[in-house]
Amino acid sequence: MAEERSRDRIQSVERAVAVLRAFGGDDAALSVSGVADRVGLPRPVVRRILLTFEHLGYVRVQNGRWSLTARILELGAGYFASSSLPEIAHPVMSDVVARTGETCSLGVLDGYDVIHVARVEERRPLPDAVRVGMRLPAHATAVGRVLLASLDPVSRERYLDDQRRERFTPRTIVEAAPLRTHLEDVRRRGYDLSLEELHPGMIAAAVPVVVDGSVVAALTVSSTTVRSDADSLTAEIVPVLREAAAEIAARHRAANPHLFRSGQAGVGTTIDADGNSVPR
């Protein structure tokens, strides 16, 4: 199956998307050489792709440095339609923030990473704040491990067999055996905690958003060791998250009946042999 999908791919499209994704880091403007270094393509190829996107209105160049334009938002507009999960979740997440006094995010699995698709900030900004669209490593975050735990057994083992897991702090779980045990515990208890595993001083709790038996996303609250600990996350935050996740699931199902006629959410994923997320 993976080989068949590989034959159907259009390399020029893959390269063009890679160039766009090069602007997803901290640098808002990049030179042609900078983009080429990030995506591993020859500079002449990158230059032609950028010129094409400039013609289409998605990038601009000033003083030799390229940046995205506001038109790039058109590409994500369909995902954030009124019936989309982020739009439906936003008011519920605002209530979570009001009840907990902490920042709330919604994440989905993409390969071995989590993409945050919605976020409501508490007034006190957190260090290393996450932005909508940012990717975080699944193994080092509560939201990511909740999503990994929801994978079917074959996809979960495929992920565990991969060794590309980075240790961000001494607490980060990277070895397959302890991570497997941890994911089994997450499946059993229905939530996860991350205690300084991605950034020192940062902790979080997360629960799955389950529709008709399929995990469509994960909801998480982030805090710091100054304001919370494992006991307070478990006793005070997790129950609020569970209520919110159930509300989001109900609203999502009601707004998208076409996705659930067969009893399947249609947006759950597995991980293929290349580490890509694909629909179940």
SERO-4910 file (N, C-alpha, C, O; in steps of 0.05 Angstrom, whole numbers):
BEGIN
 pado doro    nc1    nc2    nc3   cac1   cac2   cac3    cc1    cc2    cc3    oc1    oc2    oc3
  Met    A     17    -24      0      0      0      0     17     25      0     12     44    -15
  Ala    A     38     25     17     56     48     18     70     53     -9     74     75    -17
  Glu    A     78     30    -22     92     32    -48     73     44    -69     81     60    -86
  Glu    A     47     35    -68     28     46    -87     24     76    -84     23     91   -103
  Arg    A     22     85    -59     19    113    -54     44    129    -63     42    151    -72
  Ser    A     68    116    -59     92    129    -68     92    134    -98    101    155   -107
  Arg    A     83    114   -113     82    117   -143     63    139   -151     67    151   -173
  Asp    A     42    144   -135     22    164   -143     30    192   -135     16    211   -142
  Arg    A     52    196   -120     60    222   -111     71    239   -134     83    229   -152
  Ile    A     67    265   -132     78    284   -152    101    299   -138     96    315   -119
  Gln    A    125    294   -146    148    304   -132    149    334   -131    157    346   -111
  Ser    A    141    347   -153    142    376   -154    123    389   -133    129    409   -122
  Val    A    100    376   -129     81    386   -109     93    382    -81     91    400    -64
  Glu    A    105    359    -76    118    354    -50    139    375    -45    142    385    -22
  Arg    A    155    382    -65    176    402    -61    164    429    -56    174    444    -39
  Ala    A    143    436    -70    130    462    -65    119    465    -37    122    485    -24
  Val    A    106    443    -28     95    444     -1    118    446     20    115    460     40
  Ala    A    140    432     15    163    433     33    174    462     35    182    470     57
  Val    A    174    476     13    183    504     13    165    521     30    174    537     46
  Leu    A    139    518     27    120    533     44    124    527     73    123    545     90
  Arg    A    128    501     80    131    493    108    157    503    120    160    504    144
  Ala    A    176    511    103    202    522    113    197    547    129    214    555    146
  Phe    A    175    561    124    170    586    138    155    582    164    145    601    176
  Gly    A    153    557    173    138    551    197    154    554    223    143    550    244
  Gly    A    179    562    221    195    565    245    194    593    257    174    607    253
  Asp    A    215    600    271    215    626    284    222    649    265    215    672    270
  Asp    A    234    642    243    242    663    223    219    669    204    210    651    189
  Ala    A    210    693    205    188    701    187    197    706    158    181    705    140
  Ala    A    223    712    155    234    718    128    259    702    124    276    701    142
  Leu    A    262    691    101    285    674     95    296    680     67    281    688     49
  Ser    A    321    677     64    334    679     38    329    653     23    321    633     34
  Val    A    335    654     -4    333    629    -19    351    608     -8    344    585     -6
  Ser    A    376    616      0    394    597     12    384    585     38    386    562     44
  Gly    A    371    603     54    360    594     79    338    573     75    337    553     90
  Val    A    320    578     56    299    559     50    312    533     40    304    511     48
  Ala    A    331    535     22    344    511     10    357    494     32    355    470     31
  Asp    A    369    507     51    382    492     73    361    477     90    366    455     98
  Arg    A    338    490     94    317    477    110    304    454     97    297    434    110
  Val    A    300    455     71    285    434     57    303    415     42    294    394     32
  Gly    A    329    420     40    348    402     27    345    401     -3    348    380    -15
  Leu    A    338    423    -15    335    425    -44    355    444    -56    365    462    -42
  Pro    A    362    441    -82    381    460    -94    369    488    -95    344    491    -98
  Arg    A    386    508    -93    376    535    -93    361    543   -118    341    557   -116
  Pro    A    370    535   -142    354    542   -166    326    531   -165    307    544   -174
  Val    A    322    507   -154    296    495   -152    279    511   -133    256    518   -138
  Val    A    291    518   -110    276    534    -90    268    561   -101    246    571    -97
  Arg    A    287    573   -116    281    600   -128    258    599   -147    241    616   -146
  Arg    A    256    578   -164    234    575   -182    207    571   -168    187    582   -175
  Ile    A    208    555   -147    184    551   -131    175    577   -118    151    583   -118
  Leu    A    193    592   -106    186    617    -94    175    637   -114    156    651   -108
  Leu    A    187    638   -137    177    656   -158    148    648   -167    132    666   -173
  Thr    A    143    622   -167    116    613   -174     96    621   -152     74    631   -159
  Phe    A    104    617   -127     86    626   -106     83    656   -105     62    666    -97
  Glu    A    104    671   -112    101    700   -114     80    708   -135     64    725   -130
  His    A     81    694   -158     62    700   -179     33    694   -169     15    708   -177
  Leu    A     30    673   -153      4    666   -142     -5    683   -118    -28    682   -110
  Gly    A     14    699   -108      7    717    -86     11    706    -58      2    718    -39
  Tyr    A     25    683    -56     28    670    -29     53    678    -15     55    675      9
  Val    A     73    689    -30     98    698    -17    106    725    -30     96    732    -51
  Arg    A    123    739    -16    134    764    -27    164    765    -19    173    751     -1
  Val    A    179    782    -34    207    784    -29    214    814    -24    204    831    -38
  Gln    A    231    819     -5    240    846      1    269    844     11    275    830     30
  Asn    A    286    859     -2    315    859      5    326    831      5    343    824     22
  Gly    A    318    815    -14    329    788    -17    318    767      2    328    745      3
  Arg    A    299    775     18    288    756     38    258    751     32    243    770     26
  Trp    A    250    726     33    223    719     25    206    714     50    216    705     71
  Ser    A    180    720     48    162    716     71    134    709     60    128    715     36
  Leu    A    117    698     76     90    691     68     73    716     69     78    735     83
  Thr    A     52    716     52     32    737     52      7    728     66      4    704     73
  Ala    A    -11    747     71    -37    739     84    -53    720     67    -70    706     78
  Arg    A    -48    719     41    -64    701     24    -60    672     32    -77    655     25
  Ile    A    -38    666     45    -32    638     53    -54    627     71    -59    603     73
  Leu    A    -68    646     85    -90    637    103   -113    625     87   -129    610     99
  Glu    A   -115    631     61   -137    618     45   -134    588     46   -155    574     45
  Leu    A   -110    578     47   -106    549     45   -117    534     70   -124    511     68
  Gly    A   -119    548     92   -130    535    116   -158    543    122   -170    533    142
  Ala    A   -170    560    105   -197    570    111   -218    548    113   -235    548    130
  Gly    A   -215    528     95   -235    506     95   -233    490    121   -254    480    131
  Tyr    A   -209    486    132   -206    471    156   -220    485    180   -230    472    198
  Phe    A   -219    512    179   -231    527    201   -259    537    195   -267    558    205
  Ala    A   -274    522    179   -301    529    173   -318    526    199   -309    516    219
  Ser    A   -343    536    197   -360    537    221   -366    510    233   -371    508    257
  Ser    A   -365    489    216   -370    462    227   -345    447    234   -346    423    241
  Ser    A   -322    460    233   -297    446    238   -292    443    268   -304    457    284
  Leu    A   -276    424    275   -270    418    303   -259    442    318   -268    447    340
  Pro    A   -239    457    306   -229    480    321   -250    501    327   -251    512    349
  Glu    A   -267    507    308   -288    527    312   -308    518    333   -317    534    350
  Ile    A   -316    493    331   -335    482    351   -323    481    379   -337    487    398
  Ala    A   -297    475    380   -285    472    406   -279    499    420   -278    500    445
  His    A   -276    520    405   -266    545    416   -283    555    440   -271    562    461
  Pro    A   -310    557    438   -325    567    461   -323    549    485   -323    558    508
  Val    A   -321    523    481   -318    504    503   -291    507    516   -289    506    540
  Met    A   -271    512    500   -244    516    511   -243    542    526   -229    544    547
  Ser    A   -257    562    517   -258    588    533   -270    583    560   -261    595    580
  Asp    A   -289    565    562   -301    559    588   -281    544    606   -280    548    630
  Val    A   -265    527    593   -244    513    608   -224    533    620   -216    530    643
  Val    A   -216    552    604   -198    573    614   -210    588    637   -197    594    657
  Ala    A   -236    595    634   -249    610    656   -251    594    682   -249    605    703
  Arg    A   -255    568    679   -258    551    703   -231    544    716   -230    540    740
  Thr    A   -210    542    700   -184    532    710   -164    555    714   -145    552    729
  Gly    A   -167    577    699   -147    598    700   -122    590    685   -101    603    689
  Glu    A   -123    570    668   -100    561    653   -106    560    623   -129    561    615
  Thr    A    -85    558    607    -87    558    578    -97    531    568    -88    510    579
  Cys    A   -114    531    548   -126    506    537   -120    504    507   -122    524    493
  Ser    A   -113    480    498   -107    475    470   -120    450    460   -127    432    476
  Leu    A   -124    449    434   -135    425    421   -114    416    400   -105    431    384
  Gly    A   -107    390    401    -87    379    383    -96    355    368   -113    340    377
  Val    A    -84    351    344    -89    327    328    -62    315    320    -42    330    319
  Leu    A    -62    290    315    -37    276    308    -31    278    279    -48    275    262
  Asp    A     -6    284    273      3    285    245     31    272    245     51    283    252
  Gly    A     31    247    236     55    231    236     64    227    265     49    216    281
  Tyr    A     88    235    272     99    232    299     97    257    315    109    259    336
  Asp    A     82    277    305     79    302    318     50    308    324     32    296    314
  Val    A     46    328    342     19    339    347     18    366    335     36    382    339
  Ile    A     -3    372    321     -8    399    311    -30    412    328    -52    400    331
  His    A    -24    435    339    -45    449    355    -63    465    336    -53    483    322
  Val    A    -88    457    336   -107    469    316   -125    490    329   -139    505    315
  Ala    A   -125    492    355   -140    513    369   -127    518    396   -115    500    408
  Arg    A   -129    543    406   -116    550    431   -130    575    443   -135    594    429
  Val    A   -135    574    468   -146    596    483   -127    602    506   -122    586    523
  Glu    A   -116    626    505    -95    634    525   -108    645    550   -128    660    550
  Glu    A    -97    637    573   -102    651    598    -87    677    598    -67    679    583
  Arg    A    -95    697    613    -83    723    611    -54    723    617    -39    740    607
  Arg    A    -45    705    634    -16    704    640     -2    687    619     -7    663    617
  Pro    A     15    699    603     28    684    581     47    663    593     61    668    612
  Leu    A     47    639    580     65    618    589     92    621    575     93    631    552
  Pro    A    113    612    588    139    610    573    136    590    550    121    571    552
  Asp    A    151    596    529    151    578    506    123    573    496    115    550    490
  Ala    A    107    594    494     79    592    486     75    578    459     91    583    440
  Val    A     56    561    458     49    547    433     30    564    416     13    578    427
  Arg    A     34    564    390     17    578    372      0    558    356      8    535    353
  Val    A    -23    567    346    -39    550    329    -23    543    304    -11    561    292
  Gly    A    -23    518    297     -7    509    274     21    498    282     34    486    265
  Met    A     29    502    307     55    493    315     55    463    319     35    451    328
  Arg    A     77    451    312     81    422    315     98    416    340    118    430    345
  Leu    A     89    397    356    105    388    379    108    358    379     91    344    368
  Pro    A    130    348    389    135    319    389    114    304    406    110    311    429
  Ala    A    102    284    394     80    270    408     90    257    434     76    257    454
  His    A    113    245    433    122    229    456    129    245    481    129    234    503
  Ala    A    133    271    478    142    288    500    119    306    511    124    323    527
  Thr    A     95    301    502     72    318    510     49    300    518     45    279    507
  Ala    A     33    310    537      9    295    546    -11    292    523    -22    271    519
  Val    A    -15    314    509    -34    314    487    -25    294    465    -42    280    454
  Gly    A      1    293    460     11    274    440      8    245    448      1    228    432
  Arg    A     14    239    474     12    211    483    -17    202    484    -22    178    480
  Val    A    -35    220    490    -64    212    489    -71    203    461    -85    184    457
  Leu    A    -61    218    441    -67    211    413    -52    186    405    -63    169    390
  Leu    A    -27    182    413    -12    158    407    -26    133    419    -27    112    407
  Ala    A    -36    137    443    -49    115    457    -75    106    442    -84     83    445
  Ser    A    -86    124    427   -111    118    412   -106    103    386   -125     94    373
  Leu    A    -81    102    377    -76     88    352    -82     59    354    -82     47    376
  Asp    A    -88     46    332    -92     17    332    -66      4    338    -45     16    335
  Pro    A    -66    -21    348    -42    -34    358    -19    -35    337      4    -31    345
  Val    A    -25    -40    312     -4    -42    292      9    -15    288     34    -14    287
  Ser    A     -6      6    286      5     33    283     21     42    307     42     55    305
  Arg    A     11     34    331     25     41    355     52     27    357     72     40    365
  Glu    A     53      2    350     78    -12    350     97     -2    329    122     -1    333
  Arg    A     86      6    306    103     18    285    116     43    295    140     49    290
  Tyr    A    101     59    310    112     83    322    134     77    342    155     89    342
  Leu    A    128     57    359    147     50    381    173     39    369    194     42    381
  Asp    A    171     25    346    195     14    334    213     35    322    237     30    319
  Asp    A    202     58    317    219     80    306    236     92    329    226     95    351
  Gln    A    260     99    322    279    109    343    284    139    341    303    149    352
  Arg    A    267    154    326    272    182    323    259    199    345    248    220    339
  Arg    A    262    191    369    250    206    391    272    221    406    292    209    416
  Glu    A    269    246    409    289    263    421    283    266    451    260    268    460
  Arg    A    305    267    467    302    271    496    306    301    501    327    312    498
  Phe    A    284    315    509    284    343    513    292    351    542    305    372    546
  Thr    A    285    335    561    292    339    589    299    311    601    293    291    588
  Pro    A    310    310    625    315    284    637    290    267    641    292    243    644
  Arg    A    266    280    641    241    265    645    229    254    620    210    238    621
  Thr    A    239    262    596    227    253    571    229    223    568    251    212    571
  Ile    A    207    210    562    207    181    556    213    177    527    197    185    510
  Val    A    236    164    521    243    159    493    245    129    486    241    121    463
  Glu    A    252    113    506    255     84    501    228     71    495    208     78    507
  Ala    A    228     51    478    203     38    469    189     24    492    164     27    495
  Ala    A    203      9    508    190     -7    529    175     10    550    151      6    554
  Pro    A    188     30    562    173     47    581    152     64    568    131     69    580
  Leu    A    156     72    543    136     87    529    111     70    523     89     79    525
  Arg    A    116     45    516     94     26    511     77     23    536     53     24    535
  Thr    A     91     19    559     76     16    584     61     41    591     38     39    600
  His    A     73     64    586     59     89    592     35     92    575     14    101    585
  Leu    A     36     86    549     13     89    531     -9     70    539    -33     76    537
  Glu    A     -2     46    548    -22     27    558    -37     39    583    -61     36    586
  Asp    A    -21     52    600    -33     64    624    -52     87    615    -73     91    627
  Val    A    -44    102    595    -61    124    585    -87    114    574   -108    125    580
  Arg    A    -86     92    559   -110     80    548   -128     71    570   -153     73    569
  Arg    A   -117     60    592   -133     49    614   -146     71    630   -170     69    636
  Arg    A   -131     93    636   -143    113    654   -157    136    639   -173    150    650
  Gly    A   -151    138    613   -165    158    596   -155    186    598   -169    205    591
  Tyr    A   -131    190    608   -119    217    608    -89    214    612    -79    192    617
  Asp    A    -74    236    608    -45    234    612    -36    261    624    -49    281    622
  Leu    A    -13    259    638      1    282    649     29    284    637     42    263    633
  Ser    A     38    308    631     65    313    623     78    331    644     69    353    648
  Leu    A     99    321    657    111    336    679    140    343    671    159    327    676
  Glu    A    144    367    660    170    377    653    184    358    633    208    354    635
  Glu    A    170    347    614    181    329    594    189    342    568    206    331    553
  Leu    A    178    366    563    185    380    539    202    405    546    222    410    533
  His    A    192    420    566    207    443    576    208    442    606    188    436    619
  Pro    A    230    449    618    231    450    648    211    471    658    208    492    647
  Gly    A    198    463    680    178    481    692    151    480    680    132    493    690
  Met    A    147    466    658    121    465    644    108    438    648    121    417    645
  Ile    A     82    438    656     67    413    660     40    416    646     31    438    639
  Ala    A     27    393    641      2    393    626    -14    368    632     -3    348    640
  Ala    A    -40    370    628    -58    347    628    -73    346    602    -78    367    590
  Ala    A    -80    322    593    -95    319    568   -114    296    569   -109    276    583
  Val    A   -136    298    554   -156    277    551   -163    275    522   -161    294    507
  Pro    A   -173    251    513   -182    248    485   -209    260    481   -226    261    499
  Val    A   -214    269    456   -241    276    447   -251    253    431   -241    248    409
  Val    A   -271    239    441   -280    213    429   -308    216    417   -327    224    431
  Val    A   -310    210    392   -336    210    378   -342    182    367   -326    173    350
  Asp    A   -363    170    376   -371    143    366   -347    124    368   -343    107    350
  Gly    A   -332    125    389   -311    106    394   -284    113    381   -265    100    385
  Ser    A   -284    135    365   -259    143    352   -248    169    364   -264    187    369
  Val    A   -223    170    369   -210    193    380   -204    213    357   -189    206    339
  Val    A   -217    236    357   -214    255    336   -194    277    342   -185    292    324
  Ala    A   -188    280    368   -169    301    376   -163    296    406   -173    277    418
  Ala    A   -147    314    417   -142    313    446   -142    341    457   -133    360    444
  Leu    A   -153    344    481   -156    370    494   -136    371    517   -134    352    532
  Thr    A   -122    394    519   -101    396    539   -101    423    553   -109    443    541
  Val    A    -94    423    578    -89    447    594    -60    448    602    -49    428    612
  Ser    A    -48    471    598    -19    474    604    -16    493    628    -32    512    632
  Ser    A      3    487    645      9    503    668     39    503    674     55    493    658
  Thr    A     46    512    697     74    512    706     76    500    733     56    497    747
  Thr    A    100    492    740    105    479    766    101    500    789     99    492    812
  Val    A    101    525    782     96    546    803     67    545    811     60    551    834
  Arg    A     49    539    792     20    541    797      7    515    802    -14    513    814
  Ser    A     18    493    792      5    467    793     25    445    798     49    449    796
  Asp    A     15    421    804     31    397    806     14    373    796     -8    377    788
  Ala    A     25    349    798     11    326    787    -15    322    802    -35    315    789
  Asp    A    -15    325    828    -40    321    843    -62    340    835    -85    333    832
  Ser    A    -55    366    833    -75    386    826    -85    382    797   -109    387    792
  Leu    A    -67    375    779    -76    369    752    -96    347    751   -117    348    738
  Thr    A    -90    325    766   -108    302    766   -135    308    779   -156    300    769
  Ala    A   -134    322    802   -158    326    817   -175    349    807   -200    348    808
  Glu    A   -163    370    796   -177    394    789   -180    398    759   -201    407    749
  Ile    A   -159    392    744   -160    398    715   -172    375    698   -188    381    681
  Val    A   -164    351    704   -174    328    688   -204    326    687   -215    322    666
  Pro    A   -218    329    710   -248    328    708   -260    349    691   -279    344    676
  Val    A   -249    373    692   -258    395    674   -253    388    645   -270    393    628
  Leu    A   -230    378    639   -223    370    612   -242    348    602   -250    349    578
  Arg    A   -248    329    619   -266    308    610   -294    318    603   -306    310    583
  Glu    A   -304    336    619   -330    348    613   -329    364    587   -347    361    571
  Ala    A   -308    379    583   -305    395    559   -302    377    534   -314    383    514
  Ala    A   -286    356    537   -282    338    514   -308    325    506   -314    322    482
  Ala    A   -325    317    525   -351    305    519   -369    325    505   -384    318    487
  Glu    A   -368    350    514   -384    371    501   -375    377    473   -391    380    455
  Ile    A   -349    378    469   -338    382    442   -346    359    423   -354    364    401
  Ala    A   -344    335    433   -351    311    417   -380    312    409   -386    307    386
  Ala    A   -398    319    427   -426    320    421   -432    342    401   -448    337    382
  Arg    A   -420    365    404   -424    387    385   -413    380    357   -425    386    337
  His    A   -390    367    357   -377    360    331   -394    340    316   -398    342    292
  Arg    A   -405    321    331   -422    301    318   -447    313    307   -456    307    285
  Ala    A   -459    331    323   -484    344    314   -480    361    290   -498    364    273
  Ala    A   -457    374    288   -451    393    266   -442    378    241   -442    390    219
  Asn    A   -434    353    243   -424    338    220   -436    310    218   -422    290    219
  Pro    A   -462    309    215   -475    283    214   -465    265    191   -466    241    192
  His    A   -456    278    169   -447    263    146   -422    247    152   -416    228    138
  Leu    A   -407    255    173   -382    241    180   -388    216    197   -370    199    200
  Phe    A   -412    214    208   -417    194    228   -439    175    220   -449    160    238
  Arg    A   -448    175    196   -470    158    188   -463    128    191   -480    112    197
  Ser    A   -438    122    186   -429     94    187   -420     87    215   -412     64    220
  Gly    A   -422    106    234   -413    100    261   -383    104    265   -372     98    286
  Gln    A   -370    115    244   -341    121    246   -337    151    243   -351    164    228
  Ala    A   -317    161    258   -312    190    258   -301    199    232   -305    222    224
  Gly    A   -286    182    219   -276    189    192   -252    207    194   -240    212    173
  Val    A   -244    216    217   -220    233    218   -199    222    237   -178    235    242
  Gly    A   -203    197    247   -182    184    262   -160    176    243   -164    175    219
  Thr    A   -136    171    254   -113    165    237    -98    141    246   -100    133    269
  Thr    A    -83    129    228    -62    110    234    -36    121    223    -36    141    209
  Ile    A    -14    108    230     12    117    219     22     96    199     23     73    206
  Asp    A     28    105    175     37     86    154     67     80    157     80     90    176
  Ala    A     77     65    138    105     56    140    125     79    138    148     77    146
  Asp    A    116    102    127    133    125    123    131    144    146    143    166    146
  Gly    A    115    138    166    111    156    189     91    177    184     91    198    198
  Asn    A     74    174    164     53    193    157     27    185    169     21    161    171
  Ser    A     10    205    177    -17    199    187    -35    195    163    -35    211    144
  Val    A    -51    174    164    -70    169    142    -96    162    154    -97    151    177
  Pro    A   -119    167    140   -145    161    152   -148    132    157   -138    115    143
  Arg    A   -164    125    178   -169     97    184   -189     86    164   -196     63    166
***
